Amino acid sequence: MRHYEITLIVHPDQSAQVGTMMDKYKELITTGGGAIHREEDWGRKHLAYPIKKIYKAHYLMMNIECNQEVLDKLNYNFRFNDAILRNLIISENQAITTPSIMMVNKNKRIS
């Protein structure tokens, strides 16, 4: 199985549904024999440029390990989910479990 980093940009009106959406994707990964190494909710952030006249969006990121079949199912679900404005799937060489720079900076601001 290969390692992937998935980043999702979700419509801001659907922020309340993010938990349900992530549970659905996590179930899809685990039932397909995959594993989730890291899951982060970055919250609502300003977009670098407007997408469909939207200036803010909800960001999610997760690092997973799965086979190609599960990845294809995920990509299919991302494509046909109207709440997801953009998605990015990057192949990784190894599992990443440490917090991302976004979460480190978020925790520094809170402290």
C-alpha positions in Angstrom: 0.0 0.0 0.0 1.1 3.5 -0.7 1.0 6.7 1.5 -1.0 9.8 0.4 -1.6 13.3 1.7 -5.1 14.5 1.0 -6.1 18.2 1.3 -9.8 19.3 0.9 -11.3 22.7 0.6 -14.9 22.6 1.7 -17.7 25.2 1.0 -18.0 27.4 4.1 -21.8 26.8 4.3 -21.1 23.1 4.8 -18.7 23.6 7.7 -21.2 22.0 10.1 -21.2 18.8 7.9 -17.4 18.4 8.0 -17.4 15.8 10.8 -19.9 13.6 9.1 -18.1 13.9 5.8 -14.7 13.0 7.4 -16.3 10.0 9.2 -17.7 8.7 5.8 -14.2 9.0 4.2 -12.5 7.4 7.2 -14.9 4.5 7.0 -14.2 4.1 3.3 -10.5 4.0 3.9 -10.6 1.6 6.9 -13.1 -0.9 5.3 -10.8 -1.0 2.2 -7.9 -2.1 4.4 -6.2 1.3 4.6 -5.0 3.3 7.6 -5.2 6.9 8.6 -2.0 8.3 10.1 -2.9 11.9 10.6 -6.1 13.9 10.4 -6.3 17.7 10.8 -9.1 20.2 10.7 -7.5 23.6 9.9 -10.8 25.5 10.1 -12.0 28.4 8.0 -9.4 30.4 6.2 -9.3 33.0 3.5 -8.7 31.7 0.0 -5.8 33.0 -2.1 -8.3 33.8 -4.9 -12.1 33.5 -5.0 -13.6 30.2 -6.1 -17.2 30.5 -7.4 -17.5 33.9 -5.7 -16.5 32.4 -2.3 -13.7 34.1 -0.4 -13.4 31.8 2.7 -13.4 28.0 2.9 -13.0 25.2 5.4 -9.7 23.3 5.1 -9.1 19.6 6.0 -6.0 17.5 5.6 -5.3 13.8 6.3 -2.4 11.4 5.6 -3.5 7.9 4.7 -2.2 4.6 3.6 -4.3 2.7 1.1 -4.4 0.8 -2.2 -5.3 2.2 -5.6 -8.9 0.9 -5.5 -9.6 2.9 -2.2 -7.9 6.0 -3.6 -10.1 5.8 -6.8 -13.2 5.5 -4.6 -12.1 8.6 -2.6 -11.4 10.6 -5.7 -14.7 9.7 -7.2 -16.5 10.8 -4.0 -14.6 14.0 -3.9 -15.5 14.8 -7.5 -19.2 14.3 -7.0 -19.5 16.0 -3.6 -20.8 19.6 -4.2 -19.5 20.7 -0.8 -15.9 20.1 -1.8 -14.6 23.0 -3.8 -11.1 21.6 -4.4 -9.1 18.5 -3.5 -5.4 17.6 -3.8 -4.0 14.1 -3.4 -0.2 13.9 -3.1 1.8 10.6 -3.1 4.2 10.4 -0.1 7.2 8.1 0.4 6.4 7.3 4.1 3.7 7.8 6.7 3.6 11.3 8.2 2.3 11.4 11.7 3.8 14.7 13.1 1.5 17.8 13.2 1.7 20.0 10.1 3.0 23.5 10.2 -0.6 24.8 10.1 -1.5 23.0 13.3 1.8 24.0 15.0 1.2 27.7 14.2 -2.5 27.4 15.3 -1.4 25.9 18.7 1.2 28.6 19.2 -1.4 31.4 18.7 -3.7 29.7 21.2 -1.0 29.4 23.9 
